[in-house]
Amino acid sequence: MQRPELHGIHHLKLPVSDLARSQDFYARAFGANRIAAFDHFDAAGSLFAIIMEIAGLGTYLELRLSPERARAHSGFDPMTLSVRAKADLERWIEWLDAACVPHSPVLPAYVAWLIVVEDPDANRIRLYTDEKHGPEIAPSQDKRWL
């Protein structure tokens, strides 16, 4: 028997404690746009999730209202996004600073470079380079961000 085919990632989902605050963060940090036609409402008509589109992500991002799960995942890094080079991380730092978004400095990872962006619920989104470095550069041990 042959395994059925997959067709990519449909969407990513993050638990958040406040939809409006998280929507604002992802718009400022990553240029995310809400797709209001995809809003999720419960039977009582209360909004419980929004779908956002981020250029270059390749899929949608769902922000789901779930304060308990958001607290439980605090400090976890559920997504690592790809950028081409270390120089791109420097441009991201300029963008994030201008948007008042908390982030790490550029850090050496095991084989490449990264920065870490922290959302309002302390979900950590990593931007990781395709550009590699050699074994002479030790990975960061930064306790604040890793």
Backbone torsions as a table, in degrees:
resi	resn	phi	psi	omega
1	MET	NA	136.0	178.8
2	GLN	-96.3	136.9	179.3
3	ARG	-62.4	136.5	176.2
4	PRO	-62.3	153.3	-176.4
5	GLU	-78.7	142.5	169.2
6	LEU	-97.2	156.1	-177.7
7	HIS	-126.1	37.7	177.1
8	GLY	96.7	-168.5	-179.7
9	ILE	-96.8	125.5	179.4
10	HIS	-72.7	-51.5	175.7
11	HIS	-164.2	161.9	174.1
12	LEU	-104.2	151.5	-177.6
13	LYS	-135.3	132.0	176.0
14	LEU	-122.9	137.3	173.1
15	PRO	-78.6	137.5	179.5
16	VAL	-133.9	157.7	-180.0
17	SER	-95.3	-16.2	-178.1
18	ASP	-150.1	111.6	-175.8
19	LEU	-62.0	-45.8	-176.8
20	ALA	-64.2	-44.0	179.7
21	ARG	-63.7	-42.5	179.6
22	SER	-69.9	-38.6	176.5
23	GLN	-59.0	-46.2	179.1
24	ASP	-60.6	-44.0	-179.8
25	PHE	-60.4	-51.7	-176.9
26	TYR	-66.7	-28.8	174.3
27	ALA	-68.1	-46.7	-179.4
28	ARG	-68.6	-45.8	-173.8
29	ALA	-73.3	-42.1	-170.6
30	PHE	-125.1	6.1	-179.3
31	GLY	68.8	25.8	-178.1
32	ALA	-68.0	141.6	176.4
33	ASN	-116.6	131.1	177.2
34	ARG	-74.5	137.8	175.2
35	ILE	-105.5	90.5	-173.0
36	ALA	-58.2	-29.9	179.4
37	ALA	-64.1	-18.2	-179.6
38	PHE	-101.5	7.0	179.2
39	ASP	-54.5	145.0	179.3
40	HIS	-107.4	127.5	178.4
41	PHE	-122.1	145.7	175.4
42	ASP	-83.6	-179.2	-176.0
43	ALA	-60.9	-26.8	179.4
44	ALA	-86.2	-1.8	178.7
45	GLY	89.9	9.0	179.6
46	SER	-85.2	134.6	178.1
47	LEU	-69.2	126.9	178.8
48	PHE	-125.0	-6.8	176.8
49	ALA	-160.0	147.4	174.2
50	ILE	-126.3	153.2	178.2
51	ILE	-111.8	133.9	-179.8
52	MET	-124.5	151.4	177.8
53	GLU	-115.2	132.4	179.3
54	ILE	-123.5	121.3	179.4
55	ALA	-56.5	131.5	177.8
56	GLY	88.1	-10.6	-179.4
57	LEU	-73.0	-36.2	178.4
58	GLY	88.7	-0.8	176.9
59	THR	-160.2	175.5	177.6
60	TYR	-86.7	158.9	174.1
61	LEU	-116.4	122.4	175.0
62	GLU	-99.4	129.2	171.5
63	LEU	-105.0	114.7	-174.7
64	ARG	-111.3	125.5	179.0
65	LEU	-66.2	112.5	179.4
66	SER	-161.1	78.0	-175.2
67	PRO	-55.5	-38.4	-179.0
68	GLU	-65.1	-45.5	178.7
69	ARG	-67.8	-36.6	177.9
70	ALA	-60.8	-43.6	177.4
71	ARG	-64.2	-40.8	-178.7
72	ALA	-65.5	-29.9	-178.7
73	HIS	-93.1	-0.1	-177.5
74	SER	-51.4	128.6	179.6
75	GLY	89.5	-7.6	-179.9
76	PHE	-83.7	152.9	-179.7
77	ASP	-113.3	87.0	-173.8
78	PRO	-76.3	-16.6	-176.1
79	MET	-137.3	138.0	170.3
80	THR	-123.4	117.5	-177.5
81	LEU	-100.6	147.4	-175.0
82	SER	-94.8	134.9	168.2
83	VAL	-127.8	159.0	-173.1
84	ARG	-70.8	-49.8	-168.6
85	ALA	-143.1	166.7	177.7
86	LYS	-57.4	-37.7	178.3
87	ALA	-59.9	-32.9	176.9
88	ASP	-65.7	-36.0	177.5
89	LEU	-63.8	-38.0	177.4
90	GLU	-62.0	-40.2	176.9
91	ARG	-66.6	-37.8	176.4
92	TRP	-62.3	-40.7	178.9
93	ILE	-60.8	-43.4	176.9
94	GLU	-59.7	-44.9	179.4
95	TRP	-61.3	-48.9	-177.5
96	LEU	-65.4	-39.6	177.1
97	ASP	-61.7	-43.5	179.7
98	ALA	-63.6	-30.4	-179.9
99	ALA	-91.8	4.3	-179.2
100	CYS	56.4	45.4	-179.9
101	VAL	-106.0	125.1	179.8
102	PRO	-65.7	139.6	-179.2
103	HIS	-159.0	164.1	175.4
104	SER	-81.0	170.2	165.5
105	PRO	-75.6	176.7	172.2
106	VAL	-66.6	127.7	-177.9
107	LEU	-120.9	142.6	171.8
108	PRO	-75.3	128.6	173.3
109	ALA	-96.4	-166.8	-176.8
110	TYR	-64.0	-41.5	-178.4
111	VAL	-130.2	-1.4	-175.4
112	ALA	-149.4	-159.4	-178.9
113	TRP	-119.7	154.0	178.6
114	LEU	-151.5	159.9	162.7
115	ILE	-127.6	156.9	-179.7
116	VAL	-119.9	130.6	178.4
117	VAL	-112.5	133.9	-177.2
118	GLU	-112.2	124.3	179.5
119	ASP	-82.6	177.5	-176.2
120	PRO	-61.0	-21.9	177.7
121	ASP	-99.5	12.8	180.0
122	ALA	66.8	22.8	164.4
123	ASN	-68.2	134.5	-178.8
124	ARG	-107.6	119.4	178.8
125	ILE	-101.7	123.6	-179.5
126	ARG	-98.8	138.7	169.8
127	LEU	-110.0	119.1	-168.6
128	TYR	-123.3	134.3	-175.8
129	THR	-82.5	147.2	168.1
130	ASP	-73.3	-30.4	177.2
131	GLU	-62.8	131.1	-177.8
132	LYS	-100.8	161.8	169.1
133	HIS	-124.5	169.1	-176.8
134	GLY	-86.8	174.1	-178.2
135	PRO	-68.6	-11.1	178.4
136	GLU	-71.1	-14.5	178.7
137	ILE	-101.9	114.2	-178.5
138	ALA	-75.6	143.1	176.6
139	PRO	-64.0	146.2	178.8
140	SER	-62.6	147.5	173.4
141	GLN	-114.9	21.7	-176.6
142	ASP	-56.8	107.7	-177.1
143	LYS	-69.0	-26.2	-179.8
144	ARG	-67.0	-39.0	-170.6
145	TRP	-111.8	-17.1	-176.5
146	LEU	-115.3	NA	NA
